[in-house]
Amino acid sequence: MQIFPAIDLRGGQVVRLYQGDYDRMTVYGQDPCAVAGEFAAAGAKYLHVVDLDGAKDGTLANFDSIAAIARQGGLYMEVGGGIRTEDRIKQYLDLGVDRCILGTVAVKDFDFTARMAQKYGGQIAVGVDARDGFVAVSGWRELSSEKGVDFCRRLYAAGVGTVIYTDISRDGAEQGTNLELYRELAKIQGLRITASGGVGSILELRELQSIGTQAAILGKALYTGRLDLKTVIEEVGLC
């Protein structure tokens, strides 16, 4: 099982939102490269980066910060937030980003997403962010009519191999992750699932691993000290 410590960027700063609310933001760092370096020093091999400004309005507000992290190297890096065109995918892959995460566009232009998955294979993942069981888009501000688990089945049938699934109600809330949801997703044979949102204990990580979840994203629990990345890697044997 892979562990992805998370860096969420807004205005070049490392931040966390509470349940995706842009008005409930906590700043945890001014230097994203330094944070990535700390994760690497703790033993991380993977990094999850989200451009929150891009997710909201499709801009490249944090491109320079992401480029700097990519140049620093040493980590398998996936990036999401505002990636809605093939040109944007190419821009990130050219930086050295290993995988691009499609979010809003996966709902609004499913055919495009299927084409990108076929063309770029493992360099494409889809972020499925759900509130009350339905997929949210545009920085989590709009709720679609797509049911999250059913949407994952459609994505896999269309050739998407990896889905990063976030239960928005758990994200940043430090209330634990939605294990029942990931048990349901594990029934989609062949789809690689990354758990995101509320993961806050080694016991949860062990349970996610036992049900076949491929990866987990750790965010606020790392920043508040509830989880220590080095300890997670050492005690659970994850990296």
Salt bridges, closest charged atoms under 4 A:
ASP8 OD2 - ARG16 NH1 3.01
ASP53 OD1 - ARG10 NE 3.78
GLU78 OE2 - HIS48 ND1 2.68
GLU78 OE1 - ARG99 NH2 2.61
GLU86 OE2 - LYS119 NZ 2.57
GLU142 OE1 - LYS108 NZ 3.65
GLU146 OE2 - ARG154 NH1 2.61
ASP150 OD1 - ARG153 NH1 2.78
GLU180 OE2 - ARG183 NH1 2.50
GLU184 OE2 - ARG153 NH2 3.52
GLU184 OE1 - LYS187 NZ 3.25
GLU207 OE2 - ARG183 NH2 2.95
GLU234 OE2 - LYS230 NZ 2.45
